[in-house]
Amino acid sequence: MSTSSTPSSPRSPSSPSWSPSSRPSSAADSGPVRVLDVSTAAYRRAFELFLAGTDEKAVTHAHLARLVSRLARRRVFLDVGAGEGATTAHLGRHFERAVALEPSAAMREKLREVCPDAVVVAEPVDGVDLGEEADLVLLSHVLYYLPEDRWLPTLSRVLHWVAPGGTLLVMLQSPDNACMRMVEHFTGTRFDLRPSVGRLEAREPEKVAGWSLETLDARYRTDCFADAVDVAEFMVNVPGLPGLDPLPARADLAAYVDRHFARPDGTYVIGHAHDVLCVRRAATAA
């Protein structure tokens, strides 16, 4: 994974207020953070903990529904990197057809259950020829998994799947939110969608009729310290994590959670605001 800084060894926490004895501990608190594979039960548990405590879906689904209501046509919805299909299902019901791209077999199994009427495509974004255009194309949280030098070609390719007059939506975590600061601290990885906006406009001047960039606030909240650490571990599982030597220490991650995310009311809150890029394709085919 291409990053804006070189991955480095995790830094030790400097806060004197935390010590291993100040929180409940277990054998799972020792050693390095786990590299979570999407097909494993450990990933599933962490993902479900995250979903149970975040307002992300409520916030983003409401925002996306408002954008959909303003579309001139709602014939085809294309969800690129559809995951388990929650957003596909939420938005797809407003369209005549829904198409979902998802290369992960584990994700596709759930996707087909949640979206039985959607056309499910298994190929990755750079390995498929759809042969049709969509009035709305959503590229949500996909760019993390591509080298940064592939971002612009990918955005250009996906824009070609947007019907004239249609809309491309790209979602990525805002680079300076609390979650991404933690990711950069432990992995050296930084993601920033914003520089790609001007590059896309320059590369596709006849197709880009205009664009806007908004930031949506989202937060994960829990009153359980162990759950907060598990979700933080889930969040730092960016593609560059497995290549770090050594891996960040789980105890250091726990210390970071306690120092940065603990609230006076006894809860733990991790902000993970999202940038939403809305690109309008020109109404005439180019």
N, C-alpha and C positions, 0 to 999 in steps of 0.2 A: 504494500500500500504506500503510495507516495504521500509524503507529509511535508509540511512547511518547516519542520525542524527535525533534526536527527533524533531517532528514538534513543533514549538514555536510560540508565538504571534508575529505579524509583528513588526519590529523595526521602530521607527519614523525616517524620513529623517533628516539629520543633516546639509544639505546645506543651508546657509543663503540666497542664490540667488533666491530661489523660495518662493512665497507666493500665497495663493489662489486667490489673485486679479491680479496676473501677467499673467494669462491665462484666456480665455473664460470659464465661468462656467455655470453649469445648475444643475437642481435638481438631475440629474444622477451622478453628481460628489460627492454627499454626501452619507454617509452610507458605508456599507462594499462592497467589490467587489462581483459581482454576481457569483453564481455557475451556469454555463451554461450547460444545458442538450442538448445533441446532437439533440433531436427531436424538439427543440424550434426555433422560428424565431430569437431570440436573438443570439443563437449559429450560425445560418445560416448567419446572417449579419456579425458577427465577423469573421467567417471563410472566407467569401467572401472578406472582407476588407484585411485579411491576404493574400489571394491568389492574390489579385489585386496588392499588393505592394512588394511581395517577388519574388526573382529569383530562389527559391528552385526547382521548377519543371524544369525550363530550365537547371539548373546545374546538377541535379540528373538524369534527363532523358538522357542527352547527355552522362553522365558517364555510366549509365546502358546500353545504346545502344552499347557503345564500348565493354563492357563486353560480351554482347550477341553475338556480331560479332565474338568473339573468341571461342565460344562454339563449341565443336565437333559435337553435335547433337542439333536439335531444334524441338523436337517432342511435348513435353508438358511443358507449363509454369504454375506454381502454385503460385498465389499471396495470401499470408496468411495475412488477415486483409486488404482487398483490398480497403476499404473505398468507395469512390464514383466512383472509376474505372479509373481515369485518367492515372495512371501508368499501370494498367492492359491493357488498350487499347493501350498505347504507345508501350509496349513490346510484348503484345499478338499477334500482327500482324506478328511478326517474327517467330511464332510457328504454328505447325499444330493445336494444341488445347490449349485453355486457361481455367484454373480452378481458381475460385476466392472464397476464404473463407471470409465471412463477417457476423458476428452475429448481427449487428445492422440493424433493419428493416428499419429505416430511410435512412441509407446509401445504403442498398440493392436496394431500389426503384430507386435511381439515377444510381447505378451500372448497373442495368439491361438495363437502357436506353443507357448508354454510351458503354456498352459491350454486345450487344444483342446476340452475338455468344458464349459468355463464359458460362461455366457451373458454376452456382452460388450455393454455399453451405452455409447454414445458421448457422450451428453448430460452436461453438468456437473451437479453436485449440486443446484443451484437451478433446473434446467430440465428435470427428469425426474419422472414419476409412475410409480413402480415397480408399484404395484398388488398388492404382496405384502409380507409381513413376514418377517424373518430372525431366527433364534435367536442369531446373532452378527453384529454389524455392526462393521466396522473402518474407522475414519477416520484414516488414517496419513499424517502430513506433508502434509496438504491445507490447513490453515488459513493457512499462510504466504502462499498465493496469493489470499486473500480480505481485503478491508478489515476492520479490527478490528471495525467496527460491524456486520459481517455474521457474526461468529463465533457469537453467541448464536442468531440465527435459524437458522443452518446446523446447529448442534448440536441445536436443537429439532426441526428438520425430519428430521434423521437419526434422532433418538430415536423418531420416529413410525414409522420403518421397522423398529424392533425389536419382535419378537413379545412378547406378555405373558410375563413370566418370563425373557426373554432378556437379552442383554448388549450394551452399546455400549462399544467400546474406542476411545479417542482417543489418538494418539501425536503428540508434538511435542518438538522439542529443548528440553532444560532451559535456562532463560534465562541461567544463570550458568556454563554449561560453557565450556571453553576456546574452542571453535568460535564460540559465540554472542558471547563477549566480543570476539573478532576481528571478527565481523560488525558489532557495534555500533560498534567503534572506527572502522571504515572506511566504514560506511554510515549510522550513526545509527539503525539499525533494531534494535528489541528485541521479541522474541516471548515471551509468558508465558501459558500455558494456565490457570494456577491461578485467577486472578480469575473465569474463566468458570464454574467449577464451582458456586459458590454461586448465581450468576445463573441457571444452568440449573435447579438445584433449586427456586429460587423461582418460575421461570416455569412449570415442569412438576411441581408438587407431587404430583399424582395419578399421575404416570408414574414418577417417580424413587423407587425403593424403597430405594436406598442407593448409595454410591459409595466408591471408594478411589483414592488416587493414589500411584503408586510411581515411583521413578527407577531406570533401568537404566543402568549404566555401559557405555560403548562408546568404543573408541579406534581411530584410524587410525594406523598405524605404517609407516615406510619408512626405508631407509638411504640413499636417494637424495634429495639436496637439491632437485634440479630437480622431481622428482615431488611432493615436499612442497609446493613453491610452486604447482604446477599444481593440486593438490587444494585448497589454500587458496583459490586463485582460484575454483575450482568452488564452494567453500563460501560465498564472499561474493557469489555470484550470486543474491541474493535479489531479489524483484520490484522493490524500490525502487532497485536499482543503476542501471538505465539512466537514471533521472531525475536522477542526480547530475551537477553541472557545477562543477568538473571531476570526471572519474572518478578514483578512487584510482590512484596511480602503482604500476606493477608492482614497481619497485625498492623502494618503501616496504613493499609486501606481503612481498617477499623478506626484507627486514630484520626485519619482524615475525616471520616464520617462524623465522629464525635466532635471534632474541632470546628468543622465548617457547617454542618447541617443540623446540629442539635438546637432546639428552640426552648425558651424558658418554660413552656407549658408541658415539656416532656416529650414532645413529638420530634420527628426528624423530617425535614423538608428538603428535597432536592429539586431545584428548578431546572427545567429542560425546555426552554422556549424554542419555538420553531420558526425558521424563515420560510415564507411561502412566496415563491416566484410565480407570477401569473403572466404568461406570454400570450398575446393575441395574434393569431395568424392572419395575414392579409386576406381579405374577402375574395380576391381573385387568385386563381391558381398560378403559381410561378414555376 
